[in-house]
């Protein structure tokens, strides 16, 4: 682990956002939205998102992808990497007014903590609504 990574805080990479409709905790990857407005879906370019996807692939986490296109050339894509108590959800496309909107989200406390551990980023204190003790890195 590099010194830079060890000193990096979780909230430099993620922000806590509104829970899913099912009440699952959700964390947004900062800066990813700007890379997800492409008609063809996510094709790379966000350094941290690319790193996370590569890490998930390396650990055998498969991607479930789905997408749609309309006669008005409006596209929508979802990429799901399921792990721990949730996973990584990526919403991409060139649409404007749809929920949840473009973004890359980590779903679940365990998924976030596992990912932070894999990225060698210091674990945050226990979150509101989170059971158990945080992992130590």
C-alpha positions as CSV (number, residue, x, y, z in Angstrom):
1,X,0.0,0.0,0.0
2,X,1.4,3.4,-1.0
3,X,1.6,6.1,1.6
4,X,-0.8,8.2,-0.6
5,X,-3.4,5.5,-0.5
6,X,-3.1,4.9,3.2
7,X,-3.7,8.6,3.9
8,X,-6.6,8.9,1.5
9,X,-10.0,9.2,3.1
10,X,-13.1,7.3,1.9
11,X,-15.1,10.5,1.3
12,X,-12.5,11.8,-1.2
13,X,-13.7,9.0,-3.5
14,X,-17.3,8.4,-2.4
15,X,-20.2,10.4,-1.0
16,X,-23.2,9.0,0.9
17,X,-26.4,9.6,-1.0
18,X,-30.1,8.8,-0.5
19,X,-30.8,5.1,0.2
20,X,-32.3,2.9,-2.5
21,X,-36.1,2.5,-2.7
22,X,-35.6,-0.8,-0.8
23,X,-33.7,1.1,2.0
24,X,-30.2,-0.1,1.1
25,X,-27.4,2.3,1.9
26,X,-25.9,3.9,-1.3
27,X,-22.6,5.7,-2.0
28,X,-21.9,7.7,-5.1
29,X,-18.5,7.6,-6.8
30,X,-17.4,11.2,-7.1
31,X,-16.9,12.5,-10.6
32,X,-18.2,9.4,-12.4
33,X,-21.4,11.1,-13.7
34,X,-19.5,13.2,-16.2
35,X,-18.3,10.0,-18.0
36,X,-21.7,8.3,-18.2
37,X,-23.7,10.6,-20.6
38,X,-22.5,8.7,-23.7
39,X,-25.0,7.3,-26.2
40,X,-23.0,4.0,-26.2
41,X,-22.9,3.6,-22.4
42,X,-19.8,3.7,-20.3
43,X,-16.6,3.1,-22.3
44,X,-14.0,4.0,-19.7
45,X,-12.1,7.1,-18.8
46,X,-12.9,7.7,-15.1
47,X,-9.7,6.6,-13.5
48,X,-11.2,5.3,-10.2
49,X,-14.2,3.7,-11.8
50,X,-11.9,1.9,-14.3
51,X,-9.7,0.8,-11.4
52,X,-12.8,-0.5,-9.4
53,X,-14.1,-2.4,-12.4
54,X,-10.7,-4.0,-13.0
55,X,-10.5,-5.0,-9.4
56,X,-13.9,-6.6,-9.4
57,X,-13.1,-8.5,-12.6
58,X,-9.8,-9.7,-11.0
59,X,-11.8,-11.0,-8.0
60,X,-14.2,-12.9,-10.3
61,X,-17.2,-10.5,-9.9
62,X,-19.2,-10.8,-13.1
63,X,-21.0,-7.9,-14.8
64,X,-24.7,-8.1,-15.7
65,X,-25.3,-5.5,-18.4
66,X,-28.6,-4.4,-19.9
67,X,-29.5,-1.5,-22.2
68,X,-32.1,0.0,-24.4
69,X,-32.4,2.5,-27.2
70,X,-35.4,4.4,-28.5
71,X,-36.4,5.7,-32.0
72,X,-35.5,9.2,-30.7
73,X,-31.8,8.0,-30.1
74,X,-32.2,8.0,-26.4
75,X,-30.1,5.3,-24.8
76,X,-30.0,3.8,-21.3
77,X,-27.6,1.3,-19.8
78,X,-27.2,-0.5,-16.5
79,X,-24.2,-2.4,-15.3
80,X,-24.4,-4.5,-12.2
81,X,-21.5,-6.1,-10.3
82,X,-23.1,-8.0,-7.4
83,X,-20.8,-8.7,-4.3
84,X,-21.1,-8.7,-0.5
85,X,-24.4,-7.1,0.5
86,X,-25.0,-5.2,-2.7
87,X,-22.4,-4.3,-5.2
88,X,-21.6,-1.7,-7.9
89,X,-24.4,-0.2,-10.0
90,X,-23.5,1.9,-13.0
91,X,-26.3,3.9,-14.8
92,X,-25.2,5.4,-18.2
93,X,-26.8,6.8,-21.3
94,X,-27.7,10.0,-23.0
95,X,-31.1,10.5,-21.2
96,X,-31.9,13.5,-19.0
97,X,-34.9,12.9,-16.8
98,X,-34.9,9.4,-15.4
99,X,-34.4,7.9,-12.0
100,X,-31.8,7.2,-10.6
101,X,-29.9,9.2,-13.2
102,X,-26.4,8.6,-14.4
103,X,-23.9,7.6,-11.8
104,X,-21.8,4.9,-10.3
105,X,-23.1,3.7,-6.9
106,X,-21.9,1.3,-4.3
107,X,-24.8,-0.4,-2.6
108,X,-24.4,-1.8,0.9
109,X,-22.2,-1.1,3.9
110,X,-20.3,-4.4,3.5
111,X,-19.7,-3.8,-0.2
112,X,-18.3,-0.3,0.5
113,X,-16.1,-1.6,3.3
114,X,-14.8,-4.5,1.2
115,X,-14.0,-2.2,-1.7
116,X,-12.2,0.3,0.5
117,X,-10.2,-2.5,2.0
118,X,-9.3,-3.7,-1.6
119,X,-8.3,-0.1,-2.5
120,X,-6.2,0.2,0.7
121,X,-8.2,3.3,1.8
122,X,-8.7,3.9,5.5
123,X,-12.0,2.7,6.8
124,X,-14.5,5.3,8.1
125,X,-16.2,5.2,11.4
126,X,-19.4,3.2,11.7
127,X,-22.2,4.8,9.6
128,X,-25.6,5.6,10.9
129,X,-27.8,2.5,10.5
130,X,-24.8,0.2,10.1
131,X,-24.6,-2.9,12.3
132,X,-21.3,-4.4,13.5
133,X,-17.8,-3.0,13.8
134,X,-16.0,-1.5,10.8
135,X,-13.2,-3.5,9.2
136,X,-9.7,-2.6,10.1
137,X,-7.1,-1.8,7.5
